[in-house]
Amino acid sequence: MKNISEEKGFKKIYEGKAKMLYEYGGDEKKLITYFKDDATAFNGQKKGTIANKGEYNNSISVSLFKLLKNNGIESHFIEKLSEREMLVYNLKMLPVEFVVRNYTAGSLAKKMGVEEGVKLISPVLELYFKSDELGDPMINETYVKAFDMGEIKDVEEAENIALKINGVLKDFFDKNGLLLVDYKLEFGIFNGRILLADEITPDTMRLWDKLTLEKVDKDRFRRDLGGVEEAYKRIYDITSNI
């Protein structure tokens, strides 16, 4: 598992559940993201390892960031450095997660008292305060203002970008035999601009086979369905053709 950052002696500044961040030499405007094979669910209560997940997720994110850029949506991505590493801009992150839902699944199905797989008339966009300790509680724009989480205009712009992303990704996965059920996005600010950040992978998306409704994402790990590596490999293969 090659790690250019450690080979070059770059300082690790953050380690999360699925990724590590390193300084990029002396350039404060850039960081290196390293993707791990570690897998967690239920806010870290369930832990495990998915073989080759780091390589798959790095490649999937790179491909989808490029797809979005080709459709006028900018992200923090600069270039792929290795099988597990990408160079990104160092953003001032919004402490908010943006979740877009196209079908009922998971917490939405439970909250609304409906079965999974109901196609929504229009996308649902939810905001969550990014805090593992608090379980990422759902919030709205009034929370952002009251708790000084950022400028409302930045959150609104991120919401608009999230819905544009939805159109691009839904169309792409539909053409490749998959339903984009829901997904999580994060955004940050760089030189006064709102940019997409973090990752777009089976860790952060729900994807179902259009014909069988078989889950092709991290839910296979969450729910002990088996075939986890095969699911990630399928998304890796699909996105490698972008």
VMD Tcl script that draws the C-alpha trace (Angstrom):
set ca {
  {0.00 0.00 0.00}
  {2.24 2.77 -1.31}
  {2.09 5.99 0.67}
  {3.98 8.76 -1.10}
  {3.28 11.15 1.76}
  {5.10 9.04 4.33}
  {7.90 8.18 1.92}
  {8.56 11.91 1.47}
  {8.26 12.59 5.20}
  {5.15 14.77 4.88}
  {3.40 15.46 8.15}
  {0.09 13.71 8.83}
  {-2.38 16.31 10.09}
  {-5.57 14.26 10.33}
  {-6.75 10.66 10.39}
  {-10.41 9.83 10.03}
  {-12.40 6.64 9.64}
  {-11.63 6.19 5.94}
  {-8.91 8.69 5.02}
  {-5.76 10.45 6.19}
  {-4.64 13.97 5.33}
  {-1.01 15.03 4.92}
  {0.68 18.36 4.41}
  {2.02 18.83 0.89}
  {5.58 19.89 1.56}
  {5.54 23.58 2.44}
  {2.51 24.45 0.31}
  {-0.25 25.49 2.71}
  {-2.79 25.70 -0.10}
  {-2.63 21.97 -0.87}
  {-3.05 18.67 0.96}
  {-2.69 14.99 0.14}
  {-5.64 12.67 0.80}
  {-4.78 9.02 1.45}
  {-7.62 6.46 1.22}
  {-7.60 3.57 3.70}
  {-9.13 0.08 3.55}
  {-10.78 0.61 6.94}
  {-14.57 0.50 7.01}
  {-16.93 1.75 9.70}
  {-20.68 2.04 10.11}
  {-23.18 3.45 12.59}
  {-20.86 6.33 13.57}
  {-17.92 4.02 14.18}
  {-19.76 1.41 16.24}
  {-19.10 -1.26 13.59}
  {-15.56 -1.60 12.25}
  {-13.86 -3.75 9.66}
  {-11.67 -3.82 6.57}
  {-12.64 -4.03 2.91}
  {-9.87 -5.36 0.67}
  {-8.61 -2.79 -1.86}
  {-11.22 -0.22 -0.75}
  {-8.62 2.54 -0.58}
  {-7.54 1.99 -4.17}
  {-11.11 1.68 -5.41}
  {-12.36 4.78 -3.59}
  {-9.45 6.92 -4.70}
  {-9.99 5.95 -8.33}
  {-13.79 6.33 -8.13}
  {-13.50 9.79 -6.58}
  {-10.94 10.92 -9.14}
  {-13.16 9.77 -12.01}
  {-16.33 11.35 -10.62}
  {-14.57 14.63 -9.78}
  {-13.40 14.72 -13.42}
  {-16.92 13.94 -14.66}
  {-18.33 16.80 -12.59}
  {-15.62 19.21 -13.77}
  {-16.53 18.35 -17.36}
  {-20.05 19.46 -16.43}
  {-18.97 22.77 -14.91}
  {-18.79 21.70 -11.25}
  {-15.47 22.40 -9.52}
  {-14.02 20.41 -6.62}
  {-10.92 20.37 -4.43}
  {-9.35 17.69 -6.67}
  {-6.07 18.60 -8.40}
  {-4.46 15.34 -9.51}
  {-4.07 11.66 -8.70}
  {-0.69 10.96 -7.09}
  {-0.81 7.20 -6.52}
  {-3.26 4.31 -6.29}
  {-4.40 5.57 -2.88}
  {-3.53 9.28 -2.91}
  {-4.83 12.44 -4.52}
  {-3.63 16.03 -4.34}
  {-6.35 18.46 -3.29}
  {-6.77 22.11 -2.42}
  {-6.78 22.91 1.30}
  {-10.29 24.24 1.88}
  {-11.92 25.93 4.84}
  {-14.57 23.27 5.35}
  {-18.20 23.97 6.11}
  {-19.16 21.96 9.24}
  {-22.22 20.71 7.38}
  {-22.97 17.50 5.49}
  {-25.37 17.75 2.56}
  {-27.44 14.63 1.87}
  {-29.41 14.31 -1.36}
  {-32.07 11.59 -1.62}
  {-33.80 10.33 -4.77}
  {-35.40 7.18 -3.31}
  {-36.45 6.20 0.20}
  {-33.82 4.20 2.08}
  {-32.22 4.01 5.50}
  {-33.23 6.71 7.96}
  {-35.61 8.45 5.53}
  {-37.69 5.31 5.00}
  {-37.82 4.73 8.76}
  {-38.65 8.36 9.57}
  {-41.45 8.59 7.02}
  {-42.84 5.12 7.75}
  {-42.48 3.81 4.19}
  {-40.66 0.90 2.61}
  {-37.28 1.32 0.98}
  {-37.13 1.98 -2.73}
  {-39.97 4.48 -3.18}
  {-39.03 6.95 -5.92}
  {-39.41 10.51 -4.64}
  {-41.37 13.04 -6.70}
  {-38.45 15.43 -6.32}
  {-35.07 15.14 -4.60}
  {-34.91 15.64 -0.83}
  {-31.98 17.73 0.42}
  {-31.01 17.44 4.09}
  {-28.37 19.22 6.18}
  {-26.49 17.60 9.05}
  {-24.07 19.09 11.56}
  {-20.78 17.25 11.08}
  {-20.08 15.82 14.54}
  {-19.38 12.15 15.27}
  {-19.72 12.83 18.98}
  {-23.30 14.08 18.51}
  {-24.24 11.56 15.85}
  {-24.39 14.13 13.03}
  {-27.75 15.70 13.99}
  {-30.03 17.06 11.27}
  {-30.11 20.86 11.07}
  {-31.34 23.62 8.73}
  {-30.25 27.10 7.70}
  {-31.50 28.66 10.94}
  {-29.08 26.43 12.89}
  {-26.25 27.52 10.60}
  {-26.98 31.16 11.42}
  {-27.72 30.69 15.15}
  {-24.59 28.62 15.82}
  {-22.32 30.58 13.46}
  {-21.52 27.57 11.26}
  {-20.88 29.72 8.22}
  {-22.45 32.22 5.88}
  {-26.00 31.39 4.80}
  {-25.13 32.39 1.23}
  {-22.35 29.77 1.20}
  {-24.72 27.06 2.44}
  {-27.33 28.05 -0.13}
  {-24.75 27.96 -2.90}
  {-23.59 24.52 -1.73}
  {-27.22 23.35 -1.79}
  {-27.61 24.55 -5.37}
  {-24.38 22.82 -6.40}
  {-25.50 19.61 -4.67}
  {-28.66 19.52 -6.78}
  {-26.65 20.15 -9.95}
  {-24.37 17.28 -8.96}
  {-27.46 15.14 -8.50}
  {-28.48 15.64 -12.11}
  {-25.05 14.70 -13.45}
  {-24.54 11.64 -11.23}
  {-28.09 10.31 -11.62}
  {-27.74 10.39 -15.39}
  {-24.30 8.77 -15.33}
  {-25.27 5.88 -13.06}
  {-28.59 5.38 -14.86}
  {-26.70 4.85 -18.13}
  {-24.58 2.26 -16.31}
  {-27.49 0.24 -14.91}
  {-27.63 1.73 -11.42}
  {-30.04 3.84 -9.36}
  {-28.48 6.68 -7.38}
  {-30.58 6.30 -4.23}
  {-28.89 8.87 -1.99}
  {-25.48 10.28 -1.14}
  {-23.56 12.65 1.14}
  {-21.49 15.64 0.03}
  {-19.18 18.07 1.79}
  {-18.10 21.53 0.67}
  {-15.45 24.07 1.59}
  {-14.20 27.53 0.66}
  {-11.06 28.21 -1.36}
  {-10.14 31.72 -2.53}
  {-13.69 32.84 -1.83}
  {-15.28 30.04 -3.88}
  {-17.44 27.14 -2.75}
  {-15.90 23.87 -3.92}
  {-16.99 20.26 -3.59}
  {-14.69 18.40 -1.19}
  {-14.12 15.05 0.55}
  {-14.98 12.05 -1.68}
  {-17.70 10.51 -3.85}
  {-17.56 6.73 -3.34}
  {-19.66 3.71 -2.34}
  {-18.81 4.78 1.22}
  {-20.87 7.94 0.75}
  {-23.50 6.82 -1.80}
  {-26.30 4.29 -1.97}
  {-26.37 2.63 -5.39}
  {-28.79 -0.13 -6.42}
  {-28.88 -2.32 -9.50}
  {-31.74 -1.02 -11.68}
  {-33.11 -4.49 -12.45}
  {-32.55 -6.48 -9.27}
  {-32.35 -3.59 -6.72}
  {-29.27 -5.33 -5.35}
  {-27.24 -2.97 -3.16}
  {-23.87 -2.01 -4.67}
  {-22.41 0.11 -1.87}
  {-21.39 0.24 1.78}
  {-24.80 -1.07 2.88}
  {-23.44 -4.52 2.04}
  {-20.96 -3.98 4.89}
  {-23.46 -2.28 7.21}
  {-26.03 -5.05 6.86}
  {-23.66 -8.06 6.58}
  {-24.90 -8.88 3.08}
  {-21.56 -10.21 1.80}
  {-20.02 -9.41 -1.56}
  {-18.67 -6.09 -0.31}
  {-15.43 -6.12 -2.29}
  {-17.30 -7.14 -5.45}
  {-19.70 -4.21 -5.05}
  {-16.86 -1.68 -4.75}
  {-15.08 -3.32 -7.69}
  {-18.22 -2.93 -9.83}
  {-18.33 0.82 -9.19}
  {-14.60 1.03 -9.76}
  {-14.97 -0.70 -13.16}
  {-17.88 1.52 -14.20}
  {-16.18 4.78 -13.29}
  {-12.84 3.74 -14.78}
  {-14.42 4.18 -18.20}
  {-15.08 7.92 -17.70}
}
mol new
graphics top color blue
foreach p $ca { graphics top sphere $p radius 0.5 }
foreach p [lrange $ca 0 end-1] q [lrange $ca 1 end] { graphics top cylinder $p $q radius 0.2 }
display resetview
